[in-house]
Amino acid sequence: MSYTHLSIVERSKLEILHPQGKSTRAIAQALGRHHATIGRELRRNTAEHPYGAENAQEGYVQRRKASVSVGKWKPELASRIEEKLQATWSPEQIVERLRQEGQAMLCFKTVYRWLYTGRLEKGVLAVLRHKGKRQKPAETRGKFAVGKPIFQRPKEVRHRETFGHWERDTVVSGCGKSKGCVATFIERKTRLYTAIRMPDRTGLSMEIAFGVAASQYPVHAFQTATADRGKEFACYTSLEAVHGV
């Protein structure tokens, strides 16, 4: 039986159920998890303060970062990935080739995370291929005139009836001449909030930030993603192709 870690959604439910005095087994049954998983999660995150989903998720992310840096990232592997990116291979193609050669078992989202967090050379971002097309270098803020309008959203999305429908936006730094900004993701029904720092306000940076955000949740957590028509969101075709949103 394969084991999957608790998601931020499950941790949020646990944060609600635990103070109600429910037993570990009752909570496990409600979440569809083994009681040992819930017990371990509570022991790990209630030693100094009441259980909180946000703190528990942050602790999990930090542990994952530590394990990835030791177990998967290696200079020779990074060099190989950078070489393929320079040759305009997509992260998906690179991961598949590595699997075929038996060199490393990676998820393509890991490659995107390494790009964004600086584990790979920043220069390869300029030639990162997306579905056969190179990202244009233009960086000025603008508008794009294609895509589905908001009024075409299904009723359950408009009325916040189901989970998995997100709103995207960007917050730009007001410090001096800095181009730095943050991509924000808010789930419409639960109001779950995720923020990913971006080096600039380009479509490429937004696509990478979306991949980083999506990797923190279960596979089908992102069903739709609404945004304004700022040019950084013009990457929606790639997001539809890669993430199915």
Number of C-alpha atoms within 10 A of each C-alpha: 3 3 6 8 10 20 16 19 18 15 21 19 15 24 18 12 16 17 10 8 9 12 14 20 16 16 20 18 13 13 17 10 16 13 17 12 15 22 15 11 17 19 10 13 17 12 9 7 7 12 22 17 20 13 12 20 19 12 14 16 13 11 11 11 12 11 12 13 11 9 9 14 17 13 11 9 15 17 13 13 22 23 14 16 22 16 13 20 20 20 21 16 14 21 22 16 13 16 14 11 9 9 11 15 12 16 15 16 18 18 24 22 18 17 19 22 14 9 16 21 16 13 12 18 21 15 18 22 18 20 12 10 10 13 16 11 11 9 13 10 10 11 13 12 10 9 10 9 12 11 8 9 13 9 10 12 17 15 11 14 13 13 19 19 23 24 16 18 17 21 14 15 13 10 8 6 7 11 13 15 17 20 20 19 25 19 21 21 17 16 12 13 12 15 18 17 18 22 14 18 23 22 22 24 20 28 20 22 24 22 21 21 19 18 16 14 14 14 10 13 18 19 14 18 19 20 17 16 15 17 18 25 24 23 17 20 15 16 19 13 11 14 17 12 19
